[in-house]
Amino acid sequence: MSPPNEAAWILRPKGDLKRFTAAYNAPLEGEIVIENRAVAIQPFDANVQARAYIDVPYPFILGNGVAGIVHEVGPSVTSLKKGDRVVSDTPAYQLKESKYGGWQKYVVSREATTAKIPASTTFEDAAAIPFALLTAVSALRLHLGMGKPGTNCNGKTLIWSASGSVGGYAVQYAASVGCEVVVTASPQKFEYVRSLGASTVFDYKDDEIVSKLKSLGPYDYVMTASGDAKGANAISEILQPDGGTFASVRAQSDEMKLAKNIKLIYDAFSMATQKPENGDFTEWWYHDYLPGALGGNVTPTPLEKRAGGLNRIQDACTDVLEGHSPKKLVLDPWEDGV
């Protein structure tokens, strides 16, 4: 007999989340079922809930990053077994099927996008780290061509807005590769980003920020982790007169006045491992890089565990969008709450 399942459902575009029963779905070829013990509320998820950021079929179960215990394995699964502690990225937003939605007690995912969690790592940290880390690493490695950690890169990297989750992980990755890392941040975060590996830090509000950063160039890798127009426009000036390419966590907008010799690269960086063409990167990510990162090779973004489970995911989404917590919000779907 299948175990009873529950989920936080969104019933209509921009609707509030409601806790209802959900089907338990047996795993198909190459799939696993995870007893879900931690979900981190990402800004992307919160935007899909509140602003219908992407199209999904309603009613739907949102969320695509989970951490928990393997409950059942499907045919041909060889690297995982029942009882393994894992973190997984589900294809919820690619395949748009609720069985892959992360905000439920039992979630289906793929063996290929799942990694084992080291014994020393909590489910909360395992859920909180991968989304922002994958955003940073796929932008730098897949799209800008940065090498792997330990390759002793002699290049120079510029990270605009380095103190947030994505920016902090970008700093750590570039430093681990061997790059000299130049960043912008608010003054109260200077020591923090230096501790992550930044060699030079500037106040992003400095009136002379463009000339100061330009004097330290040229840069081999450039990324903005905020994606705002001010940062993009500054980068466009910094890269003159030769021009160049930079990665951004947001698409180009009308407010961005980029020079003709500047190329902005934007993609769903956090979903890179769901694309078949990135097979080599995906295998490296789940088998090599992510387990090491979860085991202590990266400094995790501070998190806040919220009580209340599925009943409080709606409140957490609202707090993420309104900026009420500087920490990554994590919940356990199995906890009861009001």
C-alpha positions as a LaTeX table, in Angstrom:
\begin{tabular}{lrrr}
\hline
Residue & $x$ (\AA) & $y$ (\AA) & $z$ (\AA) \\
\hline
Met1 & 0.00 & 0.00 & 0.00 \\
Ser2 & 1.31 & 3.46 & $-0.90$ \\
Pro3 & 1.93 & 5.85 & 2.01 \\
Pro4 & $-0.35$ & 8.89 & 2.38 \\
Asn5 & 1.05 & 12.05 & 0.83 \\
Glu6 & 0.38 & 15.77 & 1.33 \\
Ala7 & 1.47 & 18.88 & $-0.51$ \\
Ala8 & 1.25 & 22.66 & $-0.59$ \\
Trp9 & $-0.82$ & 23.20 & $-3.77$ \\
Ile10 & $-1.24$ & 26.36 & $-5.82$ \\
Leu11 & $-4.73$ & 26.18 & $-7.32$ \\
Arg12 & $-4.66$ & 29.13 & $-9.73$ \\
Pro13 & $-2.20$ & 31.73 & $-11.07$ \\
Lys14 & $-0.95$ & 34.02 & $-8.27$ \\
Gly15 & $-3.08$ & 32.14 & $-5.74$ \\
Asp16 & $-2.11$ & 31.38 & $-2.15$ \\
Leu17 & $-0.81$ & 27.92 & $-1.30$ \\
Lys18 & $-3.19$ & 25.42 & 0.27 \\
Arg19 & $-2.35$ & 22.16 & 2.03 \\
Phe20 & $-4.16$ & 19.16 & 0.56 \\
Thr21 & $-3.60$ & 15.47 & 0.00 \\
Ala22 & $-1.54$ & 14.43 & $-3.02$ \\
Ala23 & $-1.03$ & 11.20 & $-4.91$ \\
Tyr24 & 1.92 & 8.99 & $-4.10$ \\
Asn25 & 3.66 & 8.32 & $-7.41$ \\
Ala26 & 5.79 & 5.21 & $-7.88$ \\
Pro27 & 9.15 & 5.84 & $-9.58$ \\
Leu28 & 9.56 & 5.09 & $-13.28$ \\
Glu29 & 12.75 & 4.21 & $-15.18$ \\
Gly30 & 15.70 & 6.12 & $-13.73$ \\
Glu31 & 13.57 & 7.75 & $-11.03$ \\
Ile32 & 13.48 & 7.69 & $-7.24$ \\
Val33 & 10.96 & 8.69 & $-4.58$ \\
Ile34 & 12.32 & 10.88 & $-1.79$ \\
Glu35 & 10.85 & 11.24 & 1.68 \\
Asn36 & 11.29 & 14.99 & 1.66 \\
Arg37 & 12.80 & 16.44 & 4.85 \\
Ala38 & 13.85 & 19.95 & 3.78 \\
Val39 & 12.96 & 22.51 & 1.12 \\
Ala40 & 14.55 & 25.92 & 0.68 \\
Ile41 & 12.30 & 28.70 & $-0.58$ \\
Gln42 & 14.04 & 30.26 & $-3.58$ \\
Pro43 & 13.14 & 33.67 & $-5.02$ \\
Phe44 & 12.36 & 31.87 & $-8.28$ \\
Asp45 & 9.76 & 29.67 & $-6.56$ \\
Ala46 & 8.24 & 32.64 & $-4.75$ \\
Asn47 & 7.95 & 34.56 & $-8.02$ \\
Val48 & 6.20 & 31.64 & $-9.72$ \\
Gln49 & 3.73 & 31.51 & $-6.82$ \\
Ala50 & 3.01 & 35.23 & $-6.45$ \\
Arg51 & 3.59 & 36.56 & $-9.97$ \\
Ala52 & 3.04 & 33.55 & $-12.26$ \\
Tyr53 & 6.65 & 34.02 & $-13.39$ \\
Ile54 & 6.40 & 30.98 & $-15.68$ \\
Asp55 & 3.46 & 28.99 & $-17.01$ \\
Val56 & 2.53 & 25.86 & $-15.08$ \\
Pro57 & $-0.63$ & 23.75 & $-15.22$ \\
Tyr58 & $-2.94$ & 24.51 & $-12.30$ \\
Pro59 & $-3.45$ & 23.08 & $-9.74$ \\
Phe60 & 0.28 & 22.48 & $-9.32$ \\
Ile61 & 2.95 & 21.69 & $-6.74$ \\
Leu62 & 5.86 & 24.13 & $-6.92$ \\
Gly63 & 9.49 & 23.75 & $-5.86$ \\
Asn64 & 12.34 & 21.80 & $-7.46$ \\
Gly65 & 15.06 & 21.49 & $-4.81$ \\
Val66 & 14.67 & 18.91 & $-2.03$ \\
Ala67 & 16.69 & 16.99 & 0.54 \\
Gly68 & 15.63 & 13.82 & 2.30 \\
Ile69 & 15.76 & 10.02 & 2.37 \\
Val70 & 15.35 & 7.70 & $-0.60$ \\
His71 & 12.04 & 5.86 & $-0.05$ \\
Glu72 & 11.84 & 3.85 & $-3.27$ \\
Val73 & 13.97 & 3.38 & $-6.40$ \\
Gly74 & 12.73 & 2.73 & $-9.89$ \\
Pro75 & 14.01 & 0.37 & $-12.60$ \\
Ser76 & 17.68 & 0.73 & $-13.68$ \\
Val77 & 18.64 & 2.90 & $-10.70$ \\
Thr78 & 22.05 & 1.66 & $-9.54$ \\
Ser79 & 23.81 & 4.46 & $-7.67$ \\
Leu80 & 21.14 & 4.96 & $-4.99$ \\
Lys81 & 19.19 & 2.70 & $-2.64$ \\
Lys82 & 16.40 & 2.97 & $-0.11$ \\
Gly83 & 17.59 & 4.78 & 3.02 \\
Asp84 & 20.26 & 6.93 & 1.33 \\
Arg85 & 20.38 & 10.58 & 2.42 \\
Val86 & 20.20 & 12.70 & $-0.72$ \\
Val87 & 19.72 & 16.14 & $-2.22$ \\
Ser88 & 17.99 & 16.41 & $-5.57$ \\
Asp89 & 16.91 & 18.85 & $-8.27$ \\
Thr90 & 13.62 & 17.73 & $-9.76$ \\
Pro91 & 12.34 & 18.51 & $-13.29$ \\
Ala92 & 9.17 & 20.15 & $-11.92$ \\
Tyr93 & 9.47 & 23.29 & $-14.02$ \\
Gln94 & 10.75 & 21.53 & $-17.14$ \\
Leu95 & 8.22 & 18.68 & $-17.34$ \\
Lys96 & 5.49 & 20.57 & $-15.46$ \\
Glu97 & 4.18 & 17.55 & $-13.60$ \\
Ser98 & 3.16 & 17.85 & $-9.96$ \\
Lys99 & 4.74 & 14.54 & $-8.98$ \\
Tyr100 & 8.10 & 16.35 & $-9.29$ \\
Gly101 & 7.00 & 19.37 & $-7.25$ \\
Gly102 & 9.24 & 19.80 & $-4.22$ \\
Trp103 & 6.64 & 21.11 & $-1.78$ \\
Gln104 & 5.25 & 17.72 & $-0.76$ \\
Lys105 & 6.13 & 14.88 & 1.60 \\
Tyr106 & 6.98 & 12.30 & $-1.06$ \\
Val107 & 8.51 & 13.69 & $-4.24$ \\
Val108 & 9.68 & 11.95 & $-7.40$ \\
Ser109 & 13.03 & 12.92 & $-8.88$ \\
Arg110 & 15.72 & 11.55 & $-11.18$ \\
Glu111 & 18.77 & 9.53 & $-10.26$ \\
Ala112 & 20.80 & 11.64 & $-12.71$ \\
Thr113 & 20.08 & 14.89 & $-10.82$ \\
Thr114 & 20.55 & 13.53 & $-7.29$ \\
Ala115 & 23.61 & 13.51 & $-5.04$ \\
Lys116 & 24.28 & 11.74 & $-1.75$ \\
Ile117 & 24.58 & 13.94 & 1.31 \\
Pro118 & 27.71 & 13.54 & 3.47 \\
Ala119 & 26.97 & 12.25 & 6.97 \\
Ser120 & 28.12 & 15.55 & 8.48 \\
Thr121 & 25.66 & 17.64 & 6.44 \\
Thr122 & 22.14 & 18.45 & 7.65 \\
Phe123 & 19.13 & 18.17 & 5.39 \\
Glu124 & 18.62 & 21.92 & 5.87 \\
Asp125 & 22.06 & 22.86 & 4.55 \\
Ala126 & 21.75 & 20.30 & 1.75 \\
Ala127 & 18.51 & 21.94 & 0.60 \\
Ala128 & 19.72 & 25.52 & 1.01 \\
Ile129 & 23.03 & 25.33 & $-0.84$ \\
Pro130 & 22.52 & 23.86 & $-4.35$ \\
Phe131 & 20.17 & 26.35 & $-6.07$ \\
Ala132 & 22.31 & 29.46 & $-5.61$ \\
Leu133 & 25.54 & 27.48 & $-5.93$ \\
Leu134 & 24.45 & 25.95 & $-9.24$ \\
Thr135 & 23.39 & 29.38 & $-10.48$ \\
Ala136 & 26.88 & 30.74 & $-9.81$ \\
Val137 & 28.86 & 27.74 & $-11.05$ \\
Ser138 & 26.89 & 27.13 & $-14.23$ \\
Ala139 & 27.12 & 30.83 & $-15.13$ \\
Leu140 & 30.89 & 30.89 & $-14.62$ \\
Arg141 & 31.78 & 27.44 & $-15.93$ \\
Leu142 & 29.22 & 26.60 & $-18.60$ \\
His143 & 28.60 & 30.07 & $-20.00$ \\
Leu144 & 31.84 & 31.97 & $-19.37$ \\
Gly145 & 34.23 & 29.04 & $-19.74$ \\
Met146 & 35.89 & 29.12 & $-16.32$ \\
Gly147 & 37.78 & 25.93 & $-15.40$ \\
Lys148 & 37.33 & 23.50 & $-12.55$ \\
Pro149 & 38.66 & 24.01 & $-9.00$ \\
Gly150 & 42.37 & 23.43 & $-8.68$ \\
Thr151 & 43.20 & 24.29 & $-12.30$ \\
Asn152 & 45.31 & 27.23 & $-11.10$ \\
Cys153 & 43.71 & 29.80 & $-13.37$ \\
Asn154 & 45.74 & 32.97 & $-13.74$ \\
Gly155 & 42.73 & 34.99 & $-14.82$ \\
Lys156 & 40.96 & 37.86 & $-13.13$ \\
Thr157 & 37.28 & 37.75 & $-12.20$ \\
Leu158 & 34.88 & 40.60 & $-11.45$ \\
Ile159 & 31.76 & 39.76 & $-9.42$ \\
Trp160 & 29.27 & 42.61 & $-9.06$ \\
Ser161 & 27.16 & 42.30 & $-5.88$ \\
Ala162 & 29.14 & 39.58 & $-4.16$ \\
Ser163 & 27.58 & 39.45 & $-0.71$ \\
Gly164 & 24.33 & 37.62 & $-1.52$ \\
Ser165 & 23.86 & 33.88 & $-1.97$ \\
Val166 & 24.73 & 33.70 & $-5.68$ \\
Gly167 & 27.48 & 36.31 & $-5.45$ \\
Gly168 & 29.10 & 34.66 & $-2.46$ \\
Tyr169 & 29.19 & 31.29 & $-4.17$ \\
Ala170 & 30.56 & 32.90 & $-7.34$ \\
Val171 & 33.41 & 34.39 & $-5.31$ \\
Gln172 & 34.18 & 31.02 & $-3.74$ \\
Tyr173 & 34.12 & 29.16 & $-7.04$ \\
Ala174 & 36.35 & 31.66 & $-8.85$ \\
Ala175 & 38.81 & 31.63 & $-5.95$ \\
Ser176 & 38.83 & 27.81 & $-5.89$ \\
Val177 & 39.76 & 27.77 & $-9.57$ \\
Gly178 & 42.69 & 30.04 & $-8.80$ \\
Cys179 & 41.43 & 33.37 & $-10.14$ \\
Glu180 & 42.10 & 36.76 & $-8.64$ \\
Val181 & 38.64 & 37.92 & $-7.55$ \\
Val182 & 37.58 & 41.57 & $-7.54$ \\
Val183 & 34.10 & 42.33 & $-6.20$ \\
Thr184 & 31.59 & 44.97 & $-5.18$ \\
Ala185 & 29.59 & 44.81 & $-1.96$ \\
Ser186 & 28.18 & 47.04 & 0.76 \\
Pro187 & 30.81 & 48.18 & 3.30 \\
Gln188 & 29.33 & 46.09 & 6.14 \\
Lys189 & 29.95 & 42.96 & 4.04 \\
Phe190 & 33.57 & 43.70 & 3.08 \\
Glu191 & 35.15 & 41.32 & 5.59 \\
Tyr192 & 32.61 & 38.62 & 4.78 \\
Val193 & 33.36 & 38.57 & 1.06 \\
Arg194 & 37.10 & 38.70 & 1.76 \\
Ser195 & 36.66 & 35.59 & 3.91 \\
Leu196 & 35.09 & 33.88 & 0.88 \\
Gly197 & 38.10 & 34.56 & $-1.30$ \\
Ala198 & 37.78 & 38.09 & $-2.68$ \\
Ser199 & 41.14 & 39.83 & $-3.04$ \\
Thr200 & 39.83 & 43.36 & $-3.66$ \\
Val201 & 36.48 & 44.80 & $-2.53$ \\
Phe202 & 34.79 & 48.06 & $-3.48$ \\
Asp203 & 31.62 & 49.77 & $-2.29$ \\
Tyr204 & 29.12 & 49.42 & $-5.13$ \\
Lys205 & 27.76 & 52.89 & $-4.26$ \\
Asp206 & 31.17 & 54.56 & $-4.65$ \\
Asp207 & 30.86 & 57.50 & $-7.05$ \\
Glu208 & 34.13 & 56.44 & $-8.68$ \\
Ile209 & 33.36 & 52.73 & $-8.83$ \\
Val210 & 33.59 & 52.50 & $-12.61$ \\
Ser211 & 37.00 & 54.15 & $-12.87$ \\
Lys212 & 38.37 & 52.18 & $-9.92$ \\
Leu213 & 37.27 & 48.83 & $-11.32$ \\
Lys214 & 38.36 & 49.75 & $-14.82$ \\
Ser215 & 41.86 & 50.54 & $-13.57$ \\
Leu216 & 42.20 & 46.96 & $-12.28$ \\
Gly217 & 41.13 & 45.35 & $-15.56$ \\
Pro218 & 41.03 & 43.74 & $-17.97$ \\
Tyr219 & 38.85 & 40.93 & $-16.61$ \\
Asp220 & 38.66 & 37.41 & $-17.96$ \\
Tyr221 & 35.32 & 36.60 & $-16.31$ \\
Val222 & 32.59 & 39.06 & $-15.34$ \\
Met223 & 29.29 & 38.37 & $-13.61$ \\
Thr224 & 26.59 & 40.40 & $-11.91$ \\
Ala225 & 24.84 & 38.47 & $-9.14$ \\
Ser226 & 22.18 & 41.14 & $-8.66$ \\
Gly227 & 21.13 & 41.59 & $-12.28$ \\
Asp228 & 20.03 & 45.20 & $-11.74$ \\
Ala229 & 20.35 & 47.84 & $-14.46$ \\
Lys230 & 22.81 & 49.99 & $-12.51$ \\
Gly231 & 25.27 & 47.13 & $-12.19$ \\
Ala232 & 24.88 & 46.08 & $-15.82$ \\
Asn233 & 25.42 & 49.65 & $-17.05$ \\
Ala234 & 28.51 & 50.00 & $-14.87$ \\
Ile235 & 29.93 & 46.75 & $-16.24$ \\
Ser236 & 29.31 & 47.99 & $-19.78$ \\
Glu237 & 31.49 & 51.02 & $-19.03$ \\
Ile238 & 34.13 & 49.01 & $-17.19$ \\
Leu239 & 34.65 & 46.73 & $-20.19$ \\
Gln240 & 35.35 & 49.60 & $-22.57$ \\
Pro241 & 36.95 & 50.27 & $-25.00$ \\
Asp242 & 37.31 & 46.66 & $-26.14$ \\
Gly243 & 33.90 & 45.45 & $-24.98$ \\
Gly244 & 33.21 & 41.93 & $-23.81$ \\
Thr245 & 30.74 & 39.48 & $-22.32$ \\
Phe246 & 29.27 & 39.16 & $-18.85$ \\
Ala247 & 26.77 & 36.85 & $-17.17$ \\
Ser248 & 23.72 & 38.19 & $-15.37$ \\
Val249 & 21.08 & 36.57 & $-13.17$ \\
Arg250 & 18.47 & 38.71 & $-14.92$ \\
Ala251 & 17.67 & 39.20 & $-18.58$ \\
Gln252 & 18.48 & 42.42 & $-20.38$ \\
Ser253 & 15.91 & 45.14 & $-19.80$ \\
Asp254 & 15.10 & 48.55 & $-21.29$ \\
Glu255 & 16.79 & 50.22 & $-18.31$ \\
Met256 & 20.09 & 48.64 & $-19.28$ \\
Lys257 & 21.99 & 50.94 & $-21.65$ \\
Leu258 & 24.68 & 48.56 & $-22.85$ \\
Ala259 & 27.25 & 49.47 & $-25.45$ \\
Lys260 & 27.06 & 47.70 & $-28.81$ \\
Asn261 & 30.25 & 45.76 & $-28.09$ \\
Ile262 & 28.82 & 44.29 & $-24.87$ \\
Lys263 & 27.03 & 40.93 & $-24.68$ \\
Leu264 & 24.87 & 40.04 & $-21.67$ \\
Ile265 & 24.43 & 36.30 & $-21.08$ \\
Tyr266 & 21.31 & 35.27 & $-19.22$ \\
Asp267 & 19.91 & 31.78 & $-18.76$ \\
Ala268 & 18.05 & 29.68 & $-16.20$ \\
Phe269 & 21.45 & 28.91 & $-14.69$ \\
Ser270 & 19.97 & 26.97 & $-11.76$ \\
Met271 & 18.35 & 24.50 & $-14.18$ \\
Ala272 & 21.45 & 23.72 & $-16.18$ \\
Thr273 & 21.51 & 20.10 & $-15.03$ \\
Gln274 & 18.04 & 19.47 & $-16.45$ \\
Lys275 & 19.26 & 20.02 & $-20.02$ \\
Pro276 & 20.47 & 16.93 & $-21.92$ \\
Glu277 & 23.16 & 18.91 & $-23.73$ \\
Asn278 & 24.86 & 19.57 & $-20.39$ \\
Gly279 & 25.36 & 15.89 & $-19.61$ \\
Asp280 & 29.09 & 16.10 & $-18.83$ \\
Phe281 & 28.56 & 19.09 & $-16.56$ \\
Thr282 & 25.64 & 17.33 & $-14.82$ \\
Glu283 & 27.66 & 14.21 & $-14.09$ \\
Trp284 & 30.55 & 16.28 & $-12.72$ \\
Trp285 & 28.16 & 18.40 & $-10.64$ \\
Tyr286 & 26.33 & 15.58 & $-8.83$ \\
His287 & 29.15 & 13.03 & $-8.60$ \\
Asp288 & 32.15 & 15.27 & $-7.88$ \\
Tyr289 & 31.56 & 18.91 & $-7.14$ \\
Leu290 & 28.29 & 19.06 & $-5.15$ \\
Pro291 & 29.15 & 16.28 & $-2.64$ \\
Gly292 & 32.41 & 18.07 & $-1.88$ \\
Ala293 & 30.64 & 21.40 & $-1.56$ \\
Leu294 & 28.11 & 19.89 & 0.85 \\
Gly295 & 30.95 & 18.24 & 2.75 \\
Gly296 & 32.58 & 21.55 & 3.63 \\
Asn297 & 34.37 & 22.79 & 0.52 \\
Val298 & 32.14 & 25.88 & 0.40 \\
Thr299 & 30.91 & 28.23 & 3.09 \\
Pro300 & 27.09 & 27.94 & 3.04 \\
Thr301 & 24.77 & 30.90 & 2.93 \\
Pro302 & 23.23 & 31.48 & 6.39 \\
Leu303 & 19.84 & 29.80 & 6.70 \\
Glu304 & 16.80 & 30.09 & 8.92 \\
Lys305 & 14.70 & 27.01 & 9.59 \\
Arg306 & 11.02 & 27.90 & 9.81 \\
Ala307 & 8.54 & 25.85 & 11.78 \\
Gly308 & 5.15 & 24.86 & 10.44 \\
Gly309 & 5.98 & 22.70 & 7.44 \\
Leu310 & 3.59 & 22.78 & 4.49 \\
Asn311 & 1.27 & 25.16 & 6.32 \\
Arg312 & 3.89 & 27.90 & 6.45 \\
Ile313 & 5.42 & 27.77 & 2.98 \\
Gln314 & 3.07 & 30.55 & 1.85 \\
Asp315 & 4.33 & 32.85 & 4.62 \\
Ala316 & 7.92 & 32.00 & 3.72 \\
Cys317 & 7.30 & 32.86 & 0.05 \\
Thr318 & 5.88 & 36.23 & 1.05 \\
Asp319 & 8.85 & 36.96 & 3.32 \\
Val320 & 11.31 & 36.05 & 0.56 \\
Leu321 & 9.67 & 38.42 & $-1.93$ \\
Glu322 & 9.36 & 41.24 & 0.60 \\
Gly323 & 12.91 & 40.83 & 1.84 \\
His324 & 11.96 & 40.17 & 5.46 \\
Ser325 & 14.82 & 37.74 & 6.06 \\
Pro326 & 18.43 & 38.01 & 4.90 \\
Lys327 & 18.82 & 34.26 & 5.34 \\
Lys328 & 17.74 & 31.32 & 3.21 \\
Leu329 & 14.38 & 30.08 & 4.54 \\
Val330 & 14.10 & 26.29 & 4.95 \\
Leu331 & 11.11 & 24.17 & 6.02 \\
Asp332 & 10.46 & 20.48 & 6.74 \\
Pro333 & 7.30 & 19.28 & 4.89 \\
Trp334 & 6.70 & 16.73 & 7.65 \\
Glu335 & 6.38 & 19.26 & 10.44 \\
Asp336 & 2.90 & 20.20 & 11.58 \\
Gly337 & 1.98 & 23.81 & 12.16 \\
Val338 & $-0.72$ & 26.42 & 11.87 \\
\hline
\end{tabular}
